[in-house]
Amino acid sequence: MGKLGFVQVEVSTRCQLNCLMCPKSVFRNEWIAKDMEMDVFESIPFKKFRYAHLQGWGEPLLNPKIGDMIEFAREYCKVGLTTNGILIDRYVEDVLNLDLLAVSIASAGAEEHKAVRGFELEKLKERIKLVSEQDKRPKIVIATMMLRSTIGRLPEIVDLAYECGADEVIANNMDYIPSENLVGMEVFGEKPDPNVLDLIKKAEDRAKELGIKFVAKPVKLEEALVCAENPVENCLITVDGKIAPCVYLHLPTRSDYIVRYFRGRRVEVPKVYFESFDEWKNSSVRDAFEKRLQMLYQSLPMEFPALPDVCRTCYKAWSV
């Protein structure tokens, strides 16, 4: 049997920042901030997966064992992580052992970036260059979030990535909306905004000119056969070592439920965890998506099996 896709590992739920769109900022009073213990990390069957991404709802470089964790996981699969970049200078040697380093940047505008993420853009660029200027280094990805307040500078993000020596830009959506105050900041919808599409096209064209890969997530809502998280092949290991279908069905809070805003409406869904990989493999969530995947191989048109209840109000299930 071949290997599974990726395992996402929440090595820390702590973070130095309070980004305006992050659930840590919204749910700060019930947030459980902690680091994954090394024995929990070593119990994860990395050999079952092709890739491990060491980040969940938190900043992975805050875990003091992150270097050991990268080294351990690399024995079995490729390894990457997403960081806010603040501690890259402290962990350069460990970061250089990664296969992929993704750095979150809110905007190419210094004031906009600081307003969203609370950290100086110039300092962040310096830290990225510490990695990009090395002879042997990981693939560097600039990860940005398309918000109404920052989308206008999307083409400039490509220039920033080129300046920093990055290899790729990924423009993500605010696909989890944890607060009513954030409703309307997303750029996706039933009918894509022509201005948003134009900015994405300009960013794509600029990336081609500079020889950088550029990927923008879809901005049109339409039901996906299987979401990008693909819980058939992939899963999340929480900071406590529990197994979840994906990061969107887990939050490190004291509540048993996740609050999300979907199409402007507040909904609550139960968190979903499994005690073992066998339990995950036999779960109803995974089974539902397996049946949906089987539609690809049907010669006659058939009705899609319904999305799992916990996924129907998740924007990832609607292609964005």
C-alpha positions as CSV (number, residue, x, y, z in Angstrom):
1,M,0.0,0.0,0.0
2,G,1.3,3.5,-0.9
3,K,1.9,6.3,1.5
4,L,-0.8,8.7,2.5
5,G,-0.6,12.4,1.6
6,F,0.3,14.8,4.3
7,V,0.1,14.9,8.1
8,Q,-0.3,18.4,9.6
9,V,1.3,18.6,13.1
10,E,0.3,21.3,15.5
11,V,3.7,21.6,17.3
12,S,2.6,24.8,19.1
13,T,-0.6,26.7,19.8
14,R,1.4,29.7,21.1
15,C,2.0,32.8,19.0
16,Q,3.6,36.2,19.7
17,L,1.2,38.0,17.3
18,N,-2.5,38.8,17.5
19,C,-3.4,39.0,13.8
20,L,-6.8,40.4,13.2
21,M,-8.2,37.4,11.3
22,C,-6.8,34.7,13.5
23,P,-9.0,32.7,15.9
24,K,-6.3,33.1,18.6
25,S,-7.1,36.8,18.6
26,V,-10.9,36.3,18.5
27,F,-11.0,33.5,21.2
28,R,-8.1,34.7,23.3
29,N,-10.0,34.2,26.6
30,E,-10.5,30.5,26.0
31,W,-7.3,29.7,24.0
32,I,-5.1,26.9,25.3
33,A,-1.5,28.0,24.6
34,K,1.1,25.2,24.8
35,D,3.8,23.3,22.9
36,M,3.7,19.7,21.8
37,E,5.9,17.4,23.8
38,M,8.7,15.5,22.1
39,D,7.3,12.1,23.1
40,V,4.0,12.9,21.5
41,F,5.7,14.0,18.3
42,E,7.8,10.9,18.2
43,S,4.7,8.7,18.4
44,I,3.3,10.1,15.1
45,P,3.8,7.5,12.3
46,F,5.5,9.8,9.8
47,K,6.5,6.8,7.7
48,K,2.9,6.5,6.6
49,F,3.0,9.9,4.9
50,R,4.8,11.6,2.0
51,Y,4.9,15.0,3.7
52,A,4.7,16.5,7.2
53,H,3.7,20.2,7.8
54,L,4.7,21.3,11.3
55,Q,2.1,24.0,11.9
56,G,-1.5,24.2,13.1
57,W,-3.1,27.1,15.1
58,G,0.2,28.6,16.3
59,E,3.8,29.6,15.6
60,P,5.9,26.4,15.2
61,L,9.3,28.1,15.9
62,L,8.1,28.9,19.4
63,N,8.5,25.2,20.3
64,P,12.0,24.9,21.8
65,K,12.3,21.4,20.3
66,I,11.5,22.4,16.8
67,G,15.0,21.6,15.5
68,D,14.8,18.1,16.9
69,M,11.3,17.6,15.5
70,I,12.4,18.6,12.0
71,E,15.4,16.2,12.2
72,F,13.2,13.4,13.5
73,A,10.4,13.7,10.9
74,R,12.9,14.1,8.0
75,E,14.0,10.5,8.6
76,Y,10.6,9.4,7.2
77,C,9.2,12.0,4.9
78,K,9.6,15.5,3.5
79,V,9.0,18.3,6.0
80,G,7.9,21.9,5.9
81,L,6.3,24.5,8.1
82,T,4.6,27.9,7.9
83,T,5.9,30.7,10.2
84,N,5.3,34.3,11.0
85,G,9.0,34.7,10.4
86,I,9.9,36.5,13.6
87,L,12.3,33.8,14.9
88,I,13.9,32.7,11.6
89,D,17.1,34.4,12.5
90,R,17.3,32.4,15.8
91,Y,16.6,29.1,14.0
92,V,18.3,29.5,10.7
93,E,20.2,26.2,10.9
94,D,17.1,24.3,11.7
95,V,15.1,26.0,9.0
96,L,17.7,25.1,6.4
97,N,16.9,21.4,7.1
98,L,13.4,21.9,5.9
99,D,12.1,20.9,2.4
100,L,9.7,23.9,2.4
101,L,9.5,27.1,4.4
102,A,6.3,29.2,4.1
103,V,6.4,32.7,5.5
104,S,3.1,34.6,6.1
105,I,3.0,38.2,4.8
106,A,-0.2,40.3,5.0
107,S,0.7,42.9,2.4
108,A,3.5,44.4,0.4
109,G,2.7,47.7,2.1
110,A,4.6,48.2,5.3
111,E,1.8,50.0,7.2
112,E,-0.9,47.5,6.0
113,H,1.3,44.5,6.9
114,K,1.9,45.9,10.4
115,A,-1.8,46.7,10.9
116,V,-2.8,43.1,10.1
117,R,0.1,41.2,11.6
118,G,1.7,43.6,14.1
119,F,5.3,43.0,12.9
120,E,7.7,45.2,10.8
121,L,7.7,44.2,7.2
122,E,11.4,45.2,6.6
123,K,12.6,43.0,9.5
124,L,10.6,40.1,8.0
125,K,12.2,40.6,4.6
126,E,15.6,40.5,6.2
127,R,14.9,37.2,7.9
128,I,13.7,35.6,4.6
129,K,16.9,36.7,2.9
130,L,18.9,35.0,5.6
131,V,17.5,31.7,4.3
132,S,17.2,32.5,0.5
133,E,20.9,33.6,0.3
134,Q,22.2,30.2,1.5
135,D,23.5,27.7,-1.1
136,K,21.5,24.8,0.2
137,R,18.1,25.9,1.4
138,P,14.4,24.8,1.4
139,K,11.9,26.0,-1.2
140,I,10.6,29.4,0.1
141,V,7.0,30.3,-0.3
142,I,5.4,33.6,0.5
143,A,1.9,32.9,1.9
144,T,-0.5,35.8,1.8
145,M,-4.2,36.1,2.6
146,M,-6.5,37.9,0.2
147,L,-8.5,40.4,2.2
148,R,-10.6,43.3,1.0
149,S,-8.1,45.6,2.8
150,T,-5.0,44.1,1.2
151,I,-5.9,42.6,-2.2
152,G,-5.0,45.8,-4.0
153,R,-1.3,45.1,-3.3
154,L,-1.4,41.5,-4.5
155,P,0.8,42.1,-7.6
156,E,3.3,43.9,-5.3
157,I,3.6,40.8,-3.2
158,V,5.1,39.1,-6.2
159,D,7.7,41.8,-6.4
160,L,8.4,41.4,-2.7
161,A,8.8,37.7,-3.1
162,Y,11.3,38.2,-5.9
163,E,13.2,40.8,-3.9
164,C,13.5,38.3,-0.9
165,G,14.6,35.4,-3.1
166,A,11.4,33.4,-2.7
167,D,10.3,30.7,-5.1
168,E,6.6,30.9,-5.0
169,V,3.6,33.0,-3.8
170,I,0.4,31.4,-2.6
171,A,-2.6,33.7,-2.2
172,N,-5.0,32.1,0.2
173,N,-8.5,33.0,1.2
174,M,-9.9,33.8,4.6
175,D,-11.6,30.5,4.4
176,Y,-12.3,30.4,8.2
177,I,-14.2,33.4,9.5
178,P,-14.3,33.2,13.3
179,S,-16.0,36.6,14.0
180,E,-18.9,38.6,12.8
181,N,-16.5,41.6,12.6
182,L,-14.6,39.8,9.9
183,V,-17.6,39.1,7.7
184,G,-17.2,41.1,4.5
185,M,-13.4,41.1,4.5
186,E,-13.3,37.9,2.4
187,V,-12.8,38.4,-1.4
188,F,-14.7,35.3,-2.6
189,G,-18.4,34.9,-3.3
190,E,-21.1,33.4,-5.5
191,K,-20.1,35.8,-8.2
192,P,-16.4,36.7,-8.2
193,D,-15.6,40.4,-8.0
194,P,-14.2,41.5,-11.4
195,N,-11.7,43.8,-9.6
196,V,-10.4,40.9,-7.6
197,L,-10.1,38.7,-10.7
198,D,-8.2,41.5,-12.4
199,L,-5.7,41.9,-9.5
200,I,-5.1,38.1,-9.5
201,K,-4.5,38.2,-13.2
202,K,-2.0,41.0,-12.8
203,A,-0.2,39.1,-10.1
204,E,-0.1,36.0,-12.3
205,D,1.4,38.0,-15.2
206,R,4.0,39.7,-12.9
207,A,5.0,36.3,-11.6
208,K,5.6,35.0,-15.1
209,E,7.8,38.0,-15.9
210,L,9.9,37.4,-12.8
211,G,10.0,33.6,-13.1
212,I,8.2,33.0,-9.8
213,K,5.4,30.5,-9.4
214,F,2.1,32.0,-8.3
215,V,-1.0,30.2,-7.1
216,A,-4.3,32.0,-6.1
217,K,-7.1,30.0,-4.4
218,P,-10.4,30.1,-6.3
219,V,-12.7,33.1,-5.4
220,K,-16.0,31.5,-6.6
221,L,-18.1,29.5,-4.2
222,E,-19.0,26.1,-5.6
223,E,-19.3,22.8,-3.9
224,A,-16.2,20.8,-4.2
225,L,-16.1,17.0,-4.7
226,V,-13.4,16.8,-2.1
227,C,-12.0,19.9,-0.4
228,A,-8.4,20.9,-0.6
229,E,-7.7,19.4,2.8
230,N,-8.7,16.0,1.4
231,P,-9.4,14.1,4.7
232,V,-9.2,10.8,2.8
233,E,-5.4,11.2,2.4
234,N,-4.5,13.8,5.0
235,C,-5.1,14.5,8.7
236,L,-4.1,16.8,11.6
237,I,-2.3,15.8,14.8
238,T,-3.2,18.3,17.5
239,V,-0.9,19.7,20.1
240,D,-2.2,17.1,22.5
241,G,-1.7,14.2,20.0
242,K,-5.3,13.8,19.0
243,I,-6.2,13.1,15.4
244,A,-8.6,15.4,13.5
245,P,-9.7,15.2,9.9
246,C,-8.3,18.7,9.3
247,V,-7.4,22.0,11.1
248,Y,-10.9,23.4,10.4
249,L,-12.5,20.8,12.7
250,H,-10.1,21.6,15.6
251,L,-9.4,24.7,17.7
252,P,-7.2,24.7,20.8
253,T,-9.9,26.2,22.9
254,R,-11.8,25.1,26.0
255,S,-15.1,24.8,24.1
256,D,-16.2,21.5,22.5
257,Y,-17.5,23.6,19.6
258,I,-16.1,25.7,16.8
259,V,-17.8,29.0,16.0
260,R,-17.6,30.0,12.3
261,Y,-19.4,32.5,10.1
262,F,-20.7,31.0,6.9
263,R,-22.5,33.1,4.3
264,G,-22.9,35.8,7.0
265,R,-24.5,33.4,9.5
266,R,-23.1,32.3,12.8
267,V,-22.9,28.5,13.2
268,E,-21.4,26.1,15.7
269,V,-20.0,22.7,14.8
270,P,-18.6,20.1,17.1
271,K,-14.9,19.5,17.1
272,V,-14.0,16.1,15.6
273,Y,-11.2,13.9,17.1
274,F,-10.1,10.3,16.9
275,E,-8.0,8.3,19.3
276,S,-6.2,6.2,16.8
277,F,-5.3,6.1,13.1
278,D,-7.6,3.0,12.7
279,E,-10.5,5.0,14.1
280,W,-9.7,7.9,11.7
281,K,-9.5,5.6,8.7
282,N,-12.9,4.1,9.5
283,S,-14.6,7.4,10.4
284,S,-17.8,8.7,8.8
285,V,-16.1,11.9,7.7
286,R,-13.4,10.0,5.8
287,D,-16.0,7.5,4.4
288,A,-18.2,10.4,3.0
289,F,-15.3,11.9,1.1
290,E,-14.2,8.5,-0.2
291,K,-17.6,7.9,-1.6
292,R,-17.5,11.4,-3.2
293,L,-14.1,10.6,-4.7
294,Q,-15.5,7.4,-6.3
295,M,-17.8,9.7,-8.4
296,L,-14.7,10.4,-10.5
297,Y,-14.7,6.8,-11.7
298,Q,-18.4,6.5,-12.5
299,S,-19.4,6.3,-16.1
300,L,-23.0,7.4,-15.5
301,P,-23.9,10.7,-13.9
302,M,-25.0,10.2,-10.2
303,E,-26.0,12.4,-7.4
304,F,-23.2,13.4,-5.1
305,P,-23.2,11.8,-1.6
306,A,-23.9,14.6,0.9
307,L,-21.2,16.5,2.6
308,P,-20.6,15.5,6.2
309,D,-22.7,17.7,8.5
310,V,-19.6,19.3,10.1
311,C,-18.3,20.3,6.6
312,R,-21.3,21.8,5.0
313,T,-20.7,25.2,6.6
314,C,-16.9,25.2,5.9
315,Y,-15.7,27.3,3.0
316,K,-13.1,24.7,2.2
317,A,-15.9,22.4,1.1
318,W,-17.0,25.2,-1.3
319,S,-13.7,25.3,-3.2
320,V,-12.2,28.5,-1.8
